[in-house]
Structure formats: structure tokens, C-alpha cells
């Protein structure tokens, strides 16, 4: 028995993209040292979401 393909909810994707874009614009306005930390946090969140692990790697080599 083959499963039917699930419909992709583009509204949530569009909302997530808009939210990320706004967040990145806010980060770009920060001083350089704060910007680096903020971009690192975004990187870590995206990595966790893409890997689907739900865990963050706080080690210095985690990025």
C-alpha cells in the first residue's frame, strides 16, 4: 500500500522565510562583535533544525 504524498504548507514556509529575513536584517544592524554572536546563534538553530536532532553542540568546534 503506497502512501499519498503530503501537501507542503507553503504559508508556514513563507512566514518562516519572512521571519528569518527580518531577523537577519536586525542582526546586520548590530555592532560587529554582537553580529558575530547573533549569526552564530542563527547558524546553530538552523543546523539543529536541518539535522532534526533537537540538540545543540556548544563545543567551540561545533560550527
PyMOL commands that set and color helices and strands:
alter all, ss='L'
color gray80, all
select helices_A, chain A and resi 10-28+32-51+60-62
alter helices_A, ss='H'
color red, helices_A
deselect
rebuild
show_as cartoon
